[in-house]
Amino acid sequence: ADGQDHLLGHLSLKDCETECLSKPDCEAMIWQDTRDGVRSTCRLRRNIVWSECTDGGGVFNMIVLHRGPWASSSSPPSSSAITTTMIAIHGSGTSTTAAPAPIWSQPGGWLTAAGTNCYTNVGAAAISSSMDPIEVRLSIEQCMDRCSMEPDCTAVLMQDTRDDHRPTCFLRRDVNIHYCSHDWSDFNMFLRPKGRVVKPRFGLEFRNHQWVTFPNVNCYPGRGADYVADGQDHL
């Protein structure tokens, strides 16, 4: 039945997106790094209240759906809303209210191209051979943090290795999604935000919907979101 907590099986991120798009009330996915290729990765969410969501424990990441054309005139949330909302998620105990802005426009979001692999001469270039991949297993958040430390890094390529030991993180520059390789089940691109509000770039402008990833964020009933549809526990 619809509306349960997770979709059975180790779905690719692209397949999880397809499930969300097929349900009119789906606003976001919670993507779990299961590290085993077996346990469920995909959870669908609606009625999101950003300020009530919680830390993802290093394994859960929220990927928000922006349906329809992207509004180029979208204004950023206020600086006070940015500050209080991020404090709420990272658990300081500060009392806050929801930011007066769409969920996808919260600070820290990375545009996402699921099932996409960008590499040297195919839509991107590596930052360096030592970061292709980084020779330790990193979470999505850890990989993004490494990218943020490199001035030339504009995106990260994450591989779902379906294990808990192989390297997962590749740092990229000079990205143009048009020229990347698509329809991969185990590679996903995450594009570094520029400024306070994420906007389509890197060749994503043509898409009629967008996905924005917020690493290490989890939302569920009682913590800022509802299950999609009938609210049961699992598929």
N, C-alpha and C positions, 0 to 999 in steps of 0.2 A: 504494500500500500504506500501511497505518497505520504510525505510529511514526517517520516521517521528520521532518527538522528543521523544515520549515515547510510551510504550506499554500499552494499556488500561487495567485497573484493577490492583489489588494489587497482583502482582506476587511475588512468593518466590524468594529468591536469586538464588536458584538452577534452577528454571524455566527461570530466566533472563539469566543465564549462557548458558542454552540450546539455547535460541534465538540468543545470540551472536555467539556461535559456529556454528550455521547453516548458518551464513552469512560470506563469505570469507573475506570481507573487514572490519569486525568488529574487532577493536583493544582493546576496553574497554567498560565497563558499567559505567554509573553514577547511583549510587544506592541512592534513597531518602528515608529517614526515615519519612514516612507520618504520623505516630502516630495515624492512624485511621482505618487501615484495609480496606480502600476503595479507596483512591486516588492512582494514578499510582506511582510505585516505580522504574521502570526500564527504562533507557535510553541507547541507543547504540551509540557508538562513533567511529570515524576513523580519520586518518590524525592528530594525536595528536602532538601538539607542547607544551611540558611540561612548558616551561618558560612563556607561554602566558595564562596558566590556572589561575584560581582565587580561592579565599576562598570559601568554601562550605557552609558558613553560619550556620554551626552546624548541617545541615540536609543532605547535599550531600557528597558522598564519591565516589572516583574513584577506580574502580577495573579493573586492566589491565590484559589482556590475554597474556600468553606466550605459543604460539603454538609449538608443536613438542618437541623433547627431549631437556632437559635442558643442556646447555653447561657448564660443570664443570670448564672450563678454562676461563669463562667470567671474564673480568677484571673490577674493580670498576671504577666509574667516578672519575675524578680528584678532589682534595679537593676544588679547586677554583670553579669548576662546581657545586659541592654540595652546597657551600655557596651561590653563586649567584642565583641558581635556587630556593632554599628555600626562599630567600629574596623576589624573584619575586612573589611567590605564596602568601606569607603572607603580601603583600601589602605595602612594605616600599617605593615604588616608585623608587627603584634603577633600572637603565637600565641594562638589561642583555641579553645574547644570550642563545639559547638552549644548554643544556648540551650534550657533545659528548658521549652519552651512551644510550642504549635502555631504554625505559620508565620504564619497570619493574625493572630496576636496580637502579633507583633513591633511595636515602636514605629515610628511614622511611616507607618502604613497609612491610606489614604483609602478609605472605602466608595465603591463604584462603581455607577453606574446607566447601563449602556450604552444607546445609542439613545434617550436622554432629553434633552429640551430644556426648561429652566426659564427663564422670563423674566418681565418685569413683568406682573402680573395673571394669569400662568399658572404658578403654583407657586413664584414667587420674585420678588425685586426686584433690580435692578442696584445695585451699590455707588455708582456715579456714572456720568454719561454719558461721562466720559473713560475709563472702564474697561469700556465696552460696545461694542466690545472695547477692550482695550489696543492701541494703534496700532503695535505691532511684533509680529513673529512670535516666539512663545515656545514652548519645549518644555513638556511636562507638568510637569516638575520646576520650571522657571522660573515657570510660571503658579501652581503651588502655593506657591512661595516668595513671590510677590507677594501672594497671598491671606493668607498668614501674617503679613504686615506690616500688614494692615488689621484693626482690632479687630472690625468688623462683618461681615467676610467669613466665611461659613460653608461656601462651596462654590465650585468653579470649573466653568465650562462650557467644554469644549474642542471646537473645530471641526476636523475633518479636512478641510483645504482642498485636499488633493491637489496642493499646489505648495509652493515654498520661500519664498514672500514674503508672502502675505496674512496678516492678523492671525488668531490662533487662540484667544486667551484672553479669557474673559469672567468677571468676578468677581461673585458672587451672595451675597445675604443672604436671611433669612426664607424658607428653602426648605422646601417640603412636596412630596415626590415625587408624592403622590396627585394633585395638581392640575397637574402638569407635562404637557407634550406628549410622547408616546411614539412609538416606531417610526420614529425618525430614523436614517438610515444614517451621517450625518456629524457628529452631535452626541453627546457623552457627558458625564455629570455625575460629578464627583469631590467627595466630601463630607469636609470638614475634620475630622480626629479631635479628640476632646475628652478630654483626659486621656491616660494612658499606654496604655490598651487600647481599641481600636476596638470599638464596639457599634452595632447597628442603631438608627438614628433617622431623622429627616427623612421619616418615612412609609415607610421600608424594612422596618420590623419584620415586616410581613405576609409577606414573601417566604420561600419554603421553602429557598432557598440564597442565599448572599451572596458578593460579590466584593470583595476588598480590594487596592488598588493600592499598590505600593511603587515610587516613581519612581526612575529611573536605577539599576536593579538588573538584572543579567543572570545567568542560571543555565543551564548547559549541561553535557554530559558532560565530566568532569574539573574542572568548576567548580560543583559543588553540585547537579546534577540529571541525569536521564536523559531521553532522548527517550521519548515515549509508545509503547508496544508494541515493534515489532521493531527499532527503533534505526537505521533507515536515515537517509540524509543529507537527503533532501528529498522532497516530493510532486510 
